[in-house]
Amino acid sequence: MAFAHNASAAAACEGAPWDAGAIYVGDDRVSHQDREYRAKWWTTGETPGTTGQWGVWEDLGPCDGAEPTAPPTEEPTDEPTEDPTGGPNQGNAHLTGYWHNFDNGSTLLELNQVPDEYDIIAVAFAEQTATPGAVDFALDAGLTSAGYTEAEFKADIAAAQAEGRSVVISVGGEKGNVTVNDGTTAAAFADSVLSLMDEYGFDGVDIDLEHGINAGALETALRAIHSAAGDDLVYTMAPQTIDFQSASAGYYQLATRTKDFLTIVNMQYYNSGSMLGCDGQVYAQGDVDFLTAQACIQLEAGLDPSQVGLGLPAVTRAAGSGYVDPSMVNDALDCLTKLTNCGDFTPDRAYPGIGGAMTWSINWDATNGYRFANTVAGHFGSLPA
């Protein structure tokens, strides 16, 4: 008598054996030690079965077992998603500002002195440690010697959050160079950022690395942070203009590949030479066309308008070049959202619900009576949702 073959028990792994030197991307399948795994995102060198619940490899079960049942897919909803920085994403522009954890001749500020207009405060900066990929943070001696304690700093973070604002730790800057280029350094980066979030109460992380990035490794790190922190994570970035001139550029790849949990991209429209706009024409920094024609690149790359912000220096001394009057930032926002107040370049369509603006920095803005914050944040209410 013939017996029916148990197809489930004899099922073979779909994936080839895991290769420590190979690069895997999201949904790639491998087999390792008689089990099957699926990559959640880009990875290399991370051994399946060792990355844990929040890591890159999803354990699909034994190779000779039944094929796992995929979790049910949530039906899409038309309801707006909640923005962790407060309110629905659409029509809720944010003003991001960098807070100096150093004295560069602008003005020293305690966190409690940051005006309410800044609803995303990026603490600049975490610094690299002796462990490759890892970062750490401590209050600057100039602040502590003036009597500002770490306990007060933590209390100020909590107070800002109680007001509906977000405080993130920024990594990088002009002089900062943290290398995240493989699975090991990605894990070190993620673990250290999560540790700082736990210690200080930061809402998330800002990526301001200006010496080149490995998009795949950073994606691995950021997805690990997101998996651990959840959807309340505030994740921002401040690429330079050159970083979005090509779809192969690191920040272009990182932003588009992590847009499912990215809060906002605040492009630095300063310290830049002439750049190509989304229409293929060359634009020089310092006017409204430079802002709008390049913001258009991000918008047409697939980012939601709420994920696109305009980053400018608060005063002329804050950057080597590229300063524009804050009123021109408002013109650029009008052009992008309403197709009004444009220069020679006008987008093919409007992008209501734009993400807002960023300035380097809160401390520099303080030297000018917070004119950037008052002018730009004061204009947000007129922008269409």
Secondary structure, DSSP 8 states (H G I E B T S, - for coil): ------TTTT---SSEE--TT-EE-TT-EEEETTEEEEESS-EES--TTSS-TTSSEEEEEETTS------------SS--B-TTSSBSTT--EEEEEEESS-SSS----GGGS-TT--EEEEEEEEE-SSTT-EE----HHHHTTT--HHHHHHHHHHHHHTT-EEEEEEEESS------SHHHHHHHHHHHHHHHHHH---EEEEEE-S---HHHHHHHHHHHHHHH-TT-EEEE--BGGGGSSTTSHHHHHHHHSTTT--EEEEE-SS---EE-TTS-EE-TTSHHHHHHHHHHHHHTT--GGGEEEEEESSGGGSSS----HHHHHHHHHHHHHS-S--S---SS---S--EEEEE-HHHHHTTTTHHIIIIITTGGGS--
